[in-house]
């Protein structure tokens, strides 16, 4: 134990040394207007949401009617776009500060784009299960991260050191607890209740058909598992075994749902046969029924794809067949909800989607190399 304490002290001292600034690639950072009307057919979205390599953060939960965007190239439509700089390290001019202050309705005294973003977002972010506060803007590494429980910028090194030492001290700890695995191995039924109790809080078309969950028709259907996870940090996944796309079929999983009929949650889902006859994957949020697209990926969904949604602190991602396709994306709108579920939406009478092997569980800390993750039902 003394050795571990000495190692911890040394690592904390090392982590507290200020980091040299990282080189920043040329990358346009700007405030985008909010496009769309918030409906299923026309969700709210940023000007950069479908641009290759772009990242966006919805600022509306902060009381700012804008998206923060970063992308290698600027969007074709620059109407209403406020350019902040060509990199996070870019210096803000007096004219930019004045324009930004008008948008934020508060004075701007920050020197760089990065300083502005960190000051704006940090008070509203929650740490993930690794103990870090992170800001993502469309790349595979965060543009900013720090340990959540210390008052200085450390690049997340203190959290990394702490997690390593916890693992060394308790290599057999179980980092995750399974809530439920639903196989729908029950007789055909108009209800989804099988291994676990389900509630369809919107629509009635989801049913058990041939040991799977299926909907058919031009309907919108959303269902939740009636059990709570330990926290709102979770992973939810299901296999989309089949679909028919007469118009546009959408199906996938939802996370951070509560126990009411309110349509507030994050979702990771495939869209099948979006005009012009191509599909894509989407990360969306719905707040009190209003839809916002946070990220997309143009990979065409196919039968037997497994989709997984990860909600971790203020970071949200979509994986397909265990490959990260969307995110992580920073969003602060939904916290505290500890239930999960599935959704199925059709635009034509012949649309249908079949889902199976749905599982929801508390999102774990990184797996130890020396011991497996232990699961409990």
C-alpha positions as CSV (number, residue, x, y, z in Angstrom):
1,X,0.0,0.0,0.0
2,X,2.8,2.4,0.8
3,X,4.3,1.7,-2.6
4,X,1.0,2.5,-4.3
5,X,0.7,5.8,-2.3
6,X,4.2,6.8,-3.3
7,X,3.4,6.0,-7.0
8,X,0.2,8.0,-6.7
9,X,2.1,11.0,-5.3
10,X,4.7,10.9,-7.9
11,X,2.2,10.6,-10.7
12,X,0.1,13.5,-9.4
13,X,3.2,15.7,-9.2
14,X,4.2,14.7,-12.7
15,X,0.6,15.4,-14.0
16,X,0.5,18.8,-12.4
17,X,3.3,20.1,-14.6
18,X,1.8,22.4,-17.2
19,X,1.7,20.8,-20.6
20,X,3.3,22.2,-23.7
21,X,0.6,23.3,-26.2
22,X,-0.2,20.8,-28.9
23,X,0.1,21.8,-32.5
24,X,-3.2,22.6,-34.1
25,X,-4.1,21.8,-37.7
26,X,-5.8,24.4,-39.8
27,X,-9.5,23.9,-39.0
28,X,-12.3,26.4,-39.4
29,X,-14.2,27.1,-36.2
30,X,-17.5,29.0,-36.4
31,X,-20.9,29.6,-35.0
32,X,-23.6,28.1,-37.2
33,X,-27.3,29.1,-37.3
34,X,-29.8,26.5,-36.3
35,X,-31.4,25.0,-39.4
36,X,-34.6,22.9,-39.5
37,X,-37.9,23.0,-37.6
38,X,-37.4,20.2,-35.1
39,X,-39.8,17.7,-36.6
40,X,-39.0,14.1,-37.6
41,X,-38.9,15.1,-41.3
42,X,-37.0,18.3,-40.7
43,X,-34.9,18.0,-37.5
44,X,-32.9,20.8,-36.0
45,X,-29.3,20.6,-37.2
46,X,-26.1,22.7,-37.6
47,X,-24.8,23.8,-40.9
48,X,-21.9,21.4,-40.6
49,X,-23.7,18.2,-39.4
50,X,-23.2,16.2,-42.6
51,X,-19.9,17.6,-43.7
52,X,-17.0,15.0,-43.8
53,X,-14.8,15.3,-40.7
54,X,-16.9,18.1,-39.1
55,X,-18.0,18.3,-35.5
56,X,-20.7,20.3,-33.8
57,X,-21.9,21.2,-30.4
58,X,-25.5,22.4,-29.7
59,X,-25.3,25.6,-27.7
60,X,-29.0,25.9,-27.2
61,X,-29.0,24.2,-23.7
62,X,-26.6,27.1,-22.7
63,X,-29.2,29.6,-23.8
64,X,-27.4,30.4,-27.1
65,X,-29.4,29.8,-30.3
66,X,-26.4,28.5,-32.3
67,X,-24.2,25.4,-32.9
68,X,-20.5,25.5,-32.5
69,X,-18.9,23.9,-35.5
70,X,-15.4,22.9,-36.6
71,X,-14.6,21.6,-40.1
72,X,-11.7,21.4,-42.6
73,X,-13.7,23.4,-45.2
74,X,-16.5,25.9,-44.7
75,X,-20.1,25.0,-45.5
76,X,-21.4,26.1,-48.9
77,X,-24.1,28.2,-47.3
78,X,-22.4,30.8,-45.1
79,X,-25.5,32.8,-44.5
80,X,-25.6,33.7,-40.8
81,X,-22.3,31.9,-40.1
82,X,-19.9,33.7,-37.7
83,X,-16.3,32.7,-38.3
84,X,-14.2,32.5,-35.2
85,X,-10.9,31.4,-36.7
86,X,-9.0,28.9,-38.8
87,X,-7.8,27.0,-35.7
88,X,-8.5,26.6,-32.0
89,X,-5.3,28.5,-31.3
90,X,-6.4,31.4,-33.5
91,X,-6.3,34.8,-31.9
92,X,-9.7,36.6,-31.5
93,X,-9.7,40.1,-33.0
94,X,-11.6,43.0,-31.3
95,X,-14.2,42.9,-34.1
96,X,-14.7,39.2,-33.5
97,X,-15.1,39.7,-29.8
98,X,-17.7,42.3,-30.4
99,X,-19.7,40.1,-32.7
100,X,-19.4,37.1,-30.4
101,X,-20.4,39.1,-27.4
102,X,-23.6,40.1,-29.3
103,X,-24.4,36.4,-29.8
104,X,-23.6,35.4,-26.2
105,X,-25.1,38.5,-24.7
106,X,-22.0,38.8,-22.5
107,X,-18.6,40.4,-22.7
108,X,-15.8,38.4,-24.4
109,X,-12.3,38.8,-22.9
110,X,-10.7,35.6,-24.1
111,X,-7.6,35.8,-26.3
112,X,-8.0,32.6,-28.4
113,X,-10.8,30.5,-29.9
114,X,-9.8,27.7,-27.6
115,X,-10.0,29.9,-24.5
116,X,-13.5,31.1,-25.4
117,X,-14.8,27.5,-26.1
118,X,-13.4,26.1,-22.8
119,X,-14.8,29.0,-20.7
120,X,-18.1,28.7,-22.5
121,X,-18.6,25.0,-22.2
122,X,-16.7,23.7,-19.1
123,X,-19.3,24.8,-16.5
124,X,-21.9,22.7,-18.3
125,X,-20.0,19.5,-19.0
126,X,-20.1,16.3,-17.0
127,X,-17.1,14.0,-16.7
128,X,-17.2,10.5,-18.3
129,X,-16.5,7.3,-16.4
130,X,-12.8,7.8,-16.9
131,X,-13.0,10.9,-14.7
132,X,-12.3,13.4,-17.5
133,X,-14.2,16.4,-18.8
134,X,-13.8,16.4,-22.6
135,X,-14.8,18.6,-25.5
136,X,-15.1,16.9,-28.9
137,X,-15.3,18.7,-32.3
138,X,-15.3,16.1,-34.9
139,X,-12.0,14.4,-34.5
140,X,-10.9,11.1,-32.9
141,X,-9.2,13.0,-30.0
142,X,-10.9,15.7,-27.9
143,X,-9.9,19.3,-28.5
144,X,-9.8,19.8,-24.7
145,X,-9.7,17.4,-21.7
146,X,-8.9,17.6,-18.1
147,X,-9.4,15.7,-14.9
148,X,-12.7,16.7,-13.4
149,X,-11.8,16.9,-9.7
150,X,-8.7,19.1,-9.9
151,X,-8.6,22.9,-10.4
152,X,-5.9,23.1,-13.1
153,X,-5.5,22.0,-16.7
154,X,-3.6,18.6,-16.7
155,X,-4.7,17.1,-20.1
156,X,-6.5,14.3,-18.1
157,X,-3.2,12.9,-16.8
158,X,-4.3,12.8,-13.2
159,X,-7.4,10.8,-14.1
160,X,-5.3,8.4,-16.2
161,X,-2.8,7.9,-13.3
162,X,-5.6,7.3,-10.9
163,X,-7.3,4.7,-13.1
164,X,-4.1,2.8,-13.5
165,X,-3.4,2.7,-9.8
166,X,-7.0,1.7,-9.0
167,X,-6.6,-1.2,-11.5
168,X,-3.3,-2.2,-9.9
169,X,-4.8,-2.1,-6.4
170,X,-8.1,-3.9,-7.3
171,X,-7.5,-5.9,-10.5
172,X,-10.7,-8.0,-9.9
173,X,-13.1,-5.2,-9.6
174,X,-16.3,-5.5,-11.8
175,X,-16.5,-2.2,-13.7
176,X,-20.0,-2.8,-15.2
177,X,-23.3,-4.2,-14.2
178,X,-25.7,-5.6,-16.8
179,X,-29.2,-4.3,-16.6
180,X,-31.0,-6.5,-19.1
181,X,-30.6,-8.7,-22.1
182,X,-33.8,-9.0,-24.0
183,X,-34.0,-11.8,-26.5
184,X,-37.8,-11.7,-27.1
185,X,-37.9,-15.5,-26.9
186,X,-41.6,-15.5,-26.2
187,X,-44.8,-16.2,-28.1
188,X,-45.9,-13.7,-30.7
189,X,-47.6,-10.8,-28.8
190,X,-48.8,-7.3,-29.4
191,X,-46.7,-6.4,-26.3
192,X,-42.9,-6.4,-26.1
193,X,-42.9,-7.7,-22.5
194,X,-41.0,-10.9,-22.5
195,X,-37.8,-11.5,-20.4
196,X,-38.4,-8.0,-19.1
197,X,-41.3,-5.6,-18.8
198,X,-41.6,-3.0,-21.6
199,X,-43.7,0.1,-22.1
200,X,-44.5,1.6,-25.5
201,X,-44.7,5.2,-24.6
202,X,-45.4,6.2,-28.2
203,X,-47.3,4.1,-30.8
204,X,-48.5,0.6,-30.6
205,X,-47.0,-1.1,-33.7
206,X,-43.9,-2.7,-31.9
207,X,-44.7,-6.3,-31.2
208,X,-43.0,-9.7,-30.7
209,X,-43.0,-11.5,-34.0
210,X,-41.0,-14.8,-34.5
211,X,-38.9,-14.1,-31.4
212,X,-37.9,-10.6,-32.3
213,X,-39.3,-7.0,-31.9
214,X,-40.9,-5.8,-35.1
215,X,-43.0,-2.9,-36.4
216,X,-44.8,-2.5,-39.7
217,X,-46.4,0.6,-41.3
218,X,-46.3,4.3,-41.5
219,X,-46.1,4.7,-37.7
220,X,-43.8,6.1,-35.1
221,X,-43.1,3.7,-32.2
222,X,-40.9,4.1,-29.1
223,X,-40.5,1.7,-26.2
224,X,-38.5,1.6,-23.0
225,X,-37.4,-1.1,-20.6
226,X,-39.1,-0.6,-17.3
227,X,-36.0,-0.9,-15.2
228,X,-33.3,1.6,-14.2
229,X,-29.6,1.4,-14.7
230,X,-27.4,2.5,-11.8
231,X,-26.4,5.7,-13.6
232,X,-27.1,7.6,-16.8
233,X,-23.7,6.6,-18.3
234,X,-24.8,3.6,-20.4
235,X,-24.4,1.5,-23.6
236,X,-27.5,0.3,-25.4
237,X,-27.3,-2.1,-28.4
238,X,-29.5,-4.2,-30.6
239,X,-29.2,-6.2,-33.8
240,X,-31.3,-5.0,-36.8
241,X,-32.0,-8.4,-38.3
242,X,-34.3,-7.3,-41.2
243,X,-36.0,-4.3,-42.7
244,X,-38.3,-3.4,-45.6
245,X,-38.1,0.1,-46.9
246,X,-41.1,1.0,-49.0
247,X,-40.7,4.7,-48.0
248,X,-38.2,5.3,-45.2
249,X,-37.8,2.9,-42.3
250,X,-35.8,3.9,-39.2
251,X,-34.9,1.7,-36.3
252,X,-32.4,1.5,-33.5
253,X,-31.8,2.1,-29.8
254,X,-32.4,4.9,-27.3
255,X,-30.6,5.9,-24.1
256,X,-31.1,8.3,-21.2
257,X,-34.9,7.8,-21.2
258,X,-36.9,8.4,-18.0
259,X,-39.9,6.5,-16.7
260,X,-42.5,8.8,-18.2
261,X,-44.1,9.2,-21.6
262,X,-42.0,12.3,-22.3
263,X,-40.1,11.9,-25.5
264,X,-36.7,12.9,-24.2
265,X,-33.7,10.7,-25.0
266,X,-30.6,10.1,-27.2
267,X,-30.8,7.6,-30.1
268,X,-28.5,5.7,-32.4
269,X,-30.4,4.4,-35.4
270,X,-30.2,3.4,-39.0
271,X,-32.3,5.1,-41.8
272,X,-33.2,2.8,-44.7
273,X,-33.9,4.1,-48.1
274,X,-33.5,7.8,-47.5
275,X,-34.1,9.7,-50.8
276,X,-32.3,9.2,-53.2
277,X,-32.4,5.5,-52.2
278,X,-29.5,5.5,-49.8
279,X,-29.3,4.9,-46.1
280,X,-27.2,6.3,-43.3
281,X,-26.7,6.1,-39.5
282,X,-27.7,9.0,-37.2
283,X,-27.0,10.2,-33.7
284,X,-30.0,12.3,-32.6
285,X,-31.5,13.7,-29.4
286,X,-35.1,14.4,-28.7
287,X,-36.1,16.8,-26.0
288,X,-39.8,16.9,-25.1
289,X,-40.6,15.6,-28.6
290,X,-38.3,18.0,-30.6
291,X,-35.7,16.3,-32.7
292,X,-32.1,17.4,-33.3
293,X,-29.6,15.6,-35.5
294,X,-26.2,15.6,-33.8
295,X,-24.2,13.5,-36.2
296,X,-24.5,11.3,-39.3
297,X,-22.5,8.7,-41.2
298,X,-23.2,7.7,-44.8
299,X,-22.5,4.0,-44.4
300,X,-25.4,2.1,-45.8
301,X,-27.2,0.0,-43.1
302,X,-27.6,-3.7,-44.0
303,X,-29.5,-6.5,-42.3
304,X,-27.9,-8.0,-39.2
305,X,-26.0,-4.8,-38.4
306,X,-25.6,-4.3,-34.6
307,X,-26.0,-0.7,-33.5
308,X,-24.7,0.6,-30.2
309,X,-25.3,3.9,-28.5
310,X,-22.9,5.1,-25.8
311,X,-23.8,7.9,-23.5
312,X,-20.8,8.8,-21.3
313,X,-20.9,12.0,-19.3
314,X,-21.4,14.8,-21.9
315,X,-20.0,12.6,-24.8
316,X,-22.2,10.5,-27.1
317,X,-21.3,8.0,-29.8
318,X,-22.8,5.5,-32.2
319,X,-21.0,2.2,-33.1
320,X,-22.0,-0.2,-35.8
321,X,-20.7,-3.8,-35.5
322,X,-18.3,-2.4,-32.8
323,X,-16.8,0.2,-35.2
324,X,-17.2,3.8,-34.2
325,X,-19.1,5.6,-36.9
326,X,-20.4,8.8,-35.2
327,X,-18.8,10.8,-32.5
328,X,-17.9,11.2,-29.8
329,X,-20.1,14.3,-29.9
330,X,-20.4,16.7,-27.0
331,X,-23.9,17.5,-25.8
332,X,-25.3,18.6,-22.5
333,X,-29.0,18.5,-23.0
334,X,-30.1,15.3,-21.3
335,X,-28.9,14.1,-17.9
336,X,-30.2,11.9,-15.1
337,X,-32.4,9.6,-17.1
338,X,-31.5,5.9,-16.5
339,X,-33.6,3.9,-18.8
340,X,-33.1,2.5,-22.3
341,X,-35.1,1.2,-25.2
342,X,-35.7,0.9,-28.9
343,X,-37.5,2.8,-31.7
344,X,-39.1,2.0,-35.0
345,X,-40.4,4.6,-37.5
346,X,-41.9,4.1,-40.9
347,X,-43.0,6.4,-43.7
348,X,-45.0,4.0,-45.8
349,X,-47.5,1.2,-45.2
350,X,-44.9,-1.5,-46.2
351,X,-42.1,-0.1,-44.1
352,X,-40.9,-2.5,-41.4
353,X,-37.9,-3.3,-39.2
354,X,-37.0,-6.2,-37.0
355,X,-34.7,-6.0,-34.0
356,X,-33.3,-8.6,-31.7
357,X,-30.9,-9.2,-28.8
358,X,-31.3,-5.8,-27.1
359,X,-28.9,-5.2,-24.2
360,X,-28.5,-2.2,-21.9
361,X,-25.8,-1.8,-19.2
362,X,-23.9,0.8,-17.2
363,X,-21.0,2.0,-19.3
364,X,-17.8,0.7,-17.6
365,X,-14.4,2.1,-17.0
366,X,-11.6,0.9,-19.3
367,X,-11.2,-2.8,-19.1
368,X,-8.1,-4.1,-17.2
369,X,-5.5,-5.9,-19.3
370,X,-5.0,-8.2,-16.4
371,X,-8.6,-9.2,-15.7
372,X,-11.9,-9.4,-17.7
373,X,-14.9,-7.3,-17.0
374,X,-17.3,-9.1,-14.8
375,X,-21.0,-9.0,-15.7
376,X,-23.9,-9.4,-13.3
377,X,-27.6,-9.8,-14.1
